[in-house]
Amino acid sequence: MERGEAMIQAKETGNSRLHDINQETYMGTIPILAKERLYSFRDVGLSAAGFGIASWCYVQGAFLAAHVRFPISLMLCVVPVMLISLFVMLLVIIPARFGVDLWMYQRAVFGHRFAFILCITALLITWGWYAINCGVFAGSIVKLGQFAGADLGWGTRLFSACCAVLGLLLAIKGPYQVKRATYVMVPALIVVGIILLIEVLAQTDLGELSSFQPIYKDQYPTAQIAFLCTAEAMVAFVFGWYPALGGLSRLAKTERGSYWGHVLGYGFAMCVFTMIGCVCSTLISGRFGYFTSNPADWLAALSGPVWAVIAILIIVVANITTQMTGVYCLSMAVKVF
């Protein structure tokens, strides 16, 4: 069935969701007309934030806190991310202007063969973040089992695979489902972040946090080298969005909304939640003497069992929806070839 016929049939049956799916998921390489776009600035910002403030922010924040002093780690959460994101997110303007995926015009710039190699290389390099997301999901399930008195450590790999599969099943439903999920996922993740901040600030202050030494301070020869390596890691953290920047931007109604929505989600929101990771990891390693980057472990150590269970359940659901957004965006990128 031709794209136009499919859209007409969807309109005649009154099934707007089928219309969106036919238009976007199954005909993803065909430009989307301006009047057919789904995402406003708010939608782009929420979708990007829901994707950007996933568990990898906590992992990255913990990495910073483990290698450099607390004030420096906070600075590294903000300056490299915001500075680099202002330039990297310029890539979303072309997809928003023409309604095509990022890799469609990358193919025009670099040629089909080199763009394909570049795309696959970028996907392979950044796929580790989704493995981290699945790992945090599995760790949260295991932690819930511990609260219930059950040892679920044997199923870590199985739970990780379940996160990936569930994300794939949701991503198949198309951009409308992604949009709806972000309206649940983003507030839920914000609640987790607020719970973590309240628990930390109730037990310590900035003076004590600044007095703690990084738990892995001896991993690098000097503090200057540690600073340079962690700063580079934060720059790479932003560039990790490169393969997926076309998935949401081609759905945006305006170029301005696409650009600032991505800066808000992949820049500012990611800064804030990486800082939460720095704060929590600094307190855990400084006061209890061990390192962990899993927010489920932080919640278990800092809060009571009730709040810990509620927050961990939110993390479990949010990791699935994050996986969903990632699978959708990356699938659209690969479909270009």
Residue pairs with C-beta under 8 A, 6 or more apart in sequence:
1 9
3 22
3 23
3 27
3 30
6 22
6 23
6 26
6 27
7 19
7 22
7 23
10 16
10 18
10 19
10 22
11 19
17 174
17 176
20 38
20 174
20 175
20 176
21 173
21 174
21 175
21 176
23 32
23 36
24 32
24 38
24 174
24 175
24 251
25 172
25 174
25 175
28 101
28 332
28 335
28 336
29 100
29 101
29 104
29 335
29 336
31 98
31 99
31 100
32 99
32 100
32 250
32 251
33 99
34 99
34 253
36 99
37 99
37 251
37 252
37 253
38 175
38 176
38 179
38 251
39 47
39 179
39 248
39 251
39 252
39 253
39 257
39 258
39 261
40 252
40 253
40 257
41 252
41 254
41 256
41 257
41 260
41 261
42 261
43 179
43 182
43 251
43 261
44 248
44 249
44 251
44 252
44 257
44 258
44 261
44 262
44 265
45 260
45 261
45 264
45 265
46 182
46 183
46 186
46 265
47 178
47 179
47 182
47 248
47 261
47 265
47 325
48 248
48 261
48 262
48 264
48 265
48 266
48 269
49 182
49 186
49 264
49 265
49 269
50 181
50 182
50 185
50 186
50 189
50 265
50 318
50 321
50 322
50 325
51 244
51 248
51 265
51 266
51 322
51 325
51 326
51 329
52 241
52 265
52 266
52 267
52 269
52 270
52 273
53 186
53 189
53 193
53 265
53 269
53 270
53 272
53 273
54 133
54 189
54 318
54 319
54 322
55 132
55 133
55 136
55 137
55 295
55 315
55 318
55 319
55 322
56 129
56 132
56 133
57 270
57 273
57 274
57 276
57 277
58 136
58 273
58 274
58 276
58 277
58 280
58 281
58 293
58 294
58 295
58 298
59 132
59 136
59 277
59 293
60 233
60 234
60 237
60 274
60 277
61 73
61 77
61 273
61 274
61 275
61 276
61 277
61 278
61 279
61 280
61 281
62 277
62 278
62 280
62 281
62 291
62 292
62 293
63 230
63 233
63 293
64 73
64 76
64 77
64 230
64 233
64 234
64 274
64 277
64 278
65 73
65 214
65 277
65 278
65 279
65 281
65 282
65 285
66 214
66 215
66 216
66 281
66 285
66 291
67 214
67 216
67 217
67 219
67 220
67 226
67 229
67 230
68 76
68 214
68 223
68 226
68 227
68 230
69 210
69 213
69 214
69 223
70 209
70 210
70 212
70 278
70 282
71 210
72 227
73 230
73 278
73 282
74 275
74 278
76 227
76 230
76 231
76 234
77 234
77 271
77 274
77 275
77 278
78 271
78 275
80 231
80 234
80 235
80 237
80 238
81 234
81 237
81 238
81 267
81 270
81 271
81 274
82 267
82 268
82 271
84 235
84 238
84 239
85 238
85 262
85 263
85 266
85 267
85 270
86 263
86 267
88 238
88 239
88 241
88 242
88 245
89 245
89 259
89 262
89 263
89 266
89 267
90 259
91 102
91 242
91 245
91 249
92 102
92 245
92 246
92 248
92 249
92 252
92 258
92 259
92 262
93 249
93 255
93 258
93 259
94 100
94 102
94 105
95 101
95 102
95 104
95 105
95 245
95 246
95 249
95 250
95 252
95 258
96 249
96 250
96 252
96 254
96 255
96 257
96 258
96 259
97 255
98 104
98 105
99 250
100 246
100 250
101 246
101 247
101 250
101 332
101 333
101 335
101 336
102 243
102 245
102 246
102 249
102 250
102 333
103 115
103 119
103 246
103 333
103 336
103 337
104 246
104 336
106 115
106 118
106 119
107 115
107 116
107 336
107 337
109 115
110 118
112 337
115 337
116 337
119 243
119 333
119 334
119 336
119 337
122 242
122 243
123 243
123 330
123 333
123 334
125 240
126 240
126 242
126 243
126 244
129 240
129 326
130 164
130 323
130 326
131 160
133 163
133 319
133 322
133 323
133 326
134 160
134 161
134 163
134 164
134 319
134 323
135 156
135 160
136 294
136 295
136 296
136 315
136 319
137 159
137 160
137 162
137 163
137 315
137 316
137 319
137 320
137 323
138 155
138 156
138 157
138 158
138 159
138 160
138 163
139 156
139 294
139 296
139 297
140 294
140 296
140 312
140 315
140 316
140 319
141 152
141 155
141 159
141 316
142 152
142 153
142 155
142 156
142 159
143 294
143 296
143 297
143 300
143 308
143 312
144 152
144 309
144 312
144 313
144 316
145 151
145 152
146 152
146 300
147 300
147 305
147 308
147 309
152 159
163 319
163 320
163 323
164 323
166 320
166 323
166 324
167 320
167 321
167 322
167 323
167 324
167 326
167 327
168 323
168 324
168 327
170 177
170 178
170 181
170 320
170 321
170 324
171 177
171 178
171 323
171 324
171 325
171 327
171 328
171 331
174 328
175 251
175 328
177 324
178 324
178 325
178 328
181 321
181 324
181 325
182 321
182 325
184 317
184 321
185 317
185 318
185 321
185 322
188 314
188 317
188 318
189 273
189 314
189 318
191 311
191 314
192 295
192 311
192 314
192 315
192 318
193 272
193 273
193 276
195 299
195 303
195 307
195 310
195 311
196 276
196 279
196 280
196 295
196 298
196 299
196 302
196 311
197 276
197 279
199 299
199 302
199 303
199 307
200 279
200 280
200 283
200 302
203 283
203 302
204 283
204 287
208 286
209 279
209 282
209 283
209 286
211 286
212 282
212 283
212 285
212 286
212 287
213 286
214 226
214 285
215 285
215 286
215 289
215 290
215 291
216 291
217 223
217 226
219 226
220 226
220 229
237 270
238 266
238 267
241 266
243 329
243 330
243 333
244 326
244 329
244 330
244 333
245 262
245 329
246 329
246 332
246 333
247 325
247 328
247 329
247 330
247 332
247 333
248 258
248 261
248 262
248 329
249 258
249 262
250 332
252 258
252 261
277 293
277 295
280 295
280 298
280 302
281 291
281 292
281 293
281 298
283 302
284 290
284 291
284 292
284 297
284 298
284 301
284 302
285 291
288 301
292 298
295 311
295 315
296 308
296 312
296 315
299 307
299 308
299 311
299 312
300 308
303 311
